[in-house]
Amino acid sequence: MIQAQQLTKRYGNKTVVDHASFTVQPGAVTGFLGPNGAGKSTTMRMIVGLAAPTSGQVLVNNREFKKSQHPLTEVGTLLEAKSVHKSLTPLAHLRSMAATAGLPNSRVQEVLELTGLSGVQRKKVGGFSLGMGQRLGIATALLGDPQVLILDEPVNGLDPEGVAWVRNLARAQAAEGKTVFISSHLMSEMAQTADHLIVIGRGRIMADAPISEFIDNGLAQTIVRAADIDVLMNALSAQGVQLRRIDAQTLEVTGPESEIIGRRALETGVALSELRPIQRTLEDAYMELTRDAVEYNSNIVAKHSDGK
Ligand SMILES: Nc1ncnc2c1ncn2[C@@H]1O[C@H](COP(=O)(O)OP(=O)(O)OP(=O)(O)O)[C@@H](O)[C@H]1O
């Protein structure tokens, strides 16, 4: 379990992580989602003591991780681009890591197999593709069979097969009761992997909920079309209902379910030519949540490239 309380990190006068409080539970995959620059990596680095919080605290299994005597068997991490020396082989790298942590060589063979690297265990890492490098990073994270796995953008650079492999691995680890915390800026990927989502934007926690609730919390939206749409518009206006005119006969209604709108139309004698619920995908919900939290959005880039 990971517990952050009012976790804050400032670099100079920039607050990168802003009073973040959340709990990552064991036995589930928790997705840590946010746009580029939202503070995901910094939060993960604070969890394992690679960055010191400016204020607040974070505990791993009820203790500060930097005080751990057995780091590899408590937390497995994939945090940044490989730091494995190019001339090393996966076998040599994993064996030296295992030796440092007092783990048997048999465990090295297990993780090589688990990550599909057995066939290249004696090849130099320098010649590895990005995907193979990621697999080696994950093999290193799994070496101590840790209770907690923290993977920062593990599918970056992986092909679809690699993405599916990471997903299955994460799910299998969670099924064994492990705490699995995975960051990504892609909702589509997290939607298929995570049980629970924590969304961060500009260093602040913007949502923290099971994936199902995440979408259910969104308000229903319906496209309604009728010749006398004005009559229906009046009948629908009430507190909590948002109405947006799309054209002379079309309205977007946010708030009530389509069924209620249909009933209201019947009561007021308005013949509908269309009543269409808008299916909000997880991607939509995420975009809505983080719309104002994107550090470098395309408008800003466009303005700069115009030289204005
Ligand atoms: N050591 C540092 N010194 C100064 N600023 C930093 C440092 N590390 C990160 N930042 C800034 O903190 C902000 C958050 O960065 P962070 O890497 O945590 O975000 P992220 O959500 O992981 O983004 P990405 O998906 O792009 O990796 C960024 O604006 C980044 O430039």
The ligand as an SDF file (V2000), in Angstrom:
LIG
                    3D

 31 33  0  0  0  0  0  0  0  0999 V2000
   14.5210   18.3420  -11.0760 N   0  0  0  0  0  0  0  0  0  0  0  0
   13.6490   19.2330  -11.5400 C   0  0  0  0  0  0  0  0  0  0  0  0
   13.9020   20.5530  -11.4950 N   0  0  0  0  0  0  0  0  0  0  0  0
   13.0220   21.4670  -11.9480 C   0  0  0  0  0  0  0  0  0  0  0  0
   11.8160   21.1440  -12.4780 N   0  0  0  0  0  0  0  0  0  0  0  0
   11.5090   19.8560  -12.5600 C   0  0  0  0  0  0  0  0  0  0  0  0
   12.3980   18.8220  -12.1020 C   0  0  0  0  0  0  0  0  0  0  0  0
   11.7930   17.6250  -12.2900 N   0  0  0  0  0  0  0  0  0  0  0  0
   10.5940   17.8860  -12.8820 C   0  0  0  0  0  0  0  0  0  0  0  0
   10.4190   19.2220  -13.0330 N   0  0  0  0  0  0  0  0  0  0  0  0
    9.2270   19.8820  -13.5930 C   0  0  0  0  0  0  0  0  0  0  0  0
    8.1210   19.4050  -12.8980 O   0  0  0  0  0  0  0  0  0  0  0  0
    6.9860   19.2990  -13.7430 C   0  0  0  0  0  0  0  0  0  0  0  0
    6.4040   17.9090  -13.6070 C   0  0  0  0  0  0  0  0  0  0  0  0
    7.3020   16.9870  -14.1370 O   0  0  0  0  0  0  0  0  0  0  0  0
    7.0750   15.4200  -14.0610 P   0  0  0  0  0  0  0  0  0  0  0  0
    8.1670   14.7650  -14.8430 O   0  0  0  0  0  0  0  0  0  0  0  0
    6.8680   15.0000  -12.6770 O   0  0  0  0  0  0  0  0  0  0  0  0
    5.7060   15.2650  -14.8500 O   0  0  0  0  0  0  0  0  0  0  0  0
    5.0620   14.0190  -15.5310 P   0  0  0  0  0  0  0  0  0  0  0  0
    3.6150   14.0780  -15.2140 O   0  0  0  0  0  0  0  0  0  0  0  0
    5.7790   12.7820  -15.1710 O   0  0  0  0  0  0  0  0  0  0  0  0
    5.2520   14.3380  -17.0490 O   0  0  0  0  0  0  0  0  0  0  0  0
    5.7310   13.4260  -18.2630 P   0  0  0  0  0  0  0  0  0  0  0  0
    4.5730   12.5750  -18.6320 O   0  0  0  0  0  0  0  0  0  0  0  0
    6.0380   14.4720  -19.3000 O   0  0  0  0  0  0  0  0  0  0  0  0
    6.9360   12.6900  -17.8000 O   0  0  0  0  0  0  0  0  0  0  0  0
    7.4620   19.6480  -15.1460 C   0  0  0  0  0  0  0  0  0  0  0  0
    7.1290   20.9860  -15.3970 O   0  0  0  0  0  0  0  0  0  0  0  0
    8.9450   19.4690  -15.0360 C   0  0  0  0  0  0  0  0  0  0  0  0
    9.5910   20.3270  -15.9460 O   0  0  0  0  0  0  0  0  0  0  0  0
  1  2  1  0
  2  3  1  0
  2  7  2  0
  3  4  2  0
  4  5  1  0
  5  6  2  0
  6  7  1  0
  6 10  1  0
  7  8  1  0
  8  9  2  0
  9 10  1  0
 10 11  1  0
 11 12  1  0
 11 30  1  0
 12 13  1  0
 13 14  1  0
 13 28  1  0
 14 15  1  0
 15 16  1  0
 16 17  2  0
 16 18  1  0
 16 19  1  0
 19 20  1  0
 20 21  2  0
 20 22  1  0
 20 23  1  0
 23 24  1  0
 24 25  2  0
 24 26  1  0
 24 27  1  0
 28 29  1  0
 28 30  1  0
 30 31  1  0
M  END
$$$$
